[in-house]
Amino acid sequence: MATLYLGTPDSRAKYGSRSFEEVQETRIVRAYALSKREAQTLKPGDNVVVLRKDRYQIRAEGKLRKIEFTGEITGNGLCRFNVHIDELTSAEYHSGPDLKHTGVLLVE
């Protein structure tokens, strides 16, 4: 089973991404860049960890419901996806592995 780590720092929320609190409320992480291989690897029920590693270190964990392509492709060829999460609950904070510069890490 794969685990998808998604970072939600305040700095991203200022530019249109959802804040950690909005993700907890809506259970949707919006417009995160993944490679096609990463997107094809993810299956419903895989683990999703949402992290806020900035001044407020908080964490939530849930299960992947679905990912949906937004139609946008980044300049370096990654596709942007909305990640829908079920059973998202607060969890004890620990940072986990380092995220890529995109704020994403898939651990298989």
Buried (B, 14 or more C-beta within 10 A) or exposed (E): EBBBBBBBBEEBBEEEBBBBEBBBEEBBBBBBBBBEEBBEBBEEEBBBBBBBBBEEEBBBBBBBBEBEEBEEEEEEEBBBBBBBBEEBEEBEBEEBEEBEEBBBBBEE
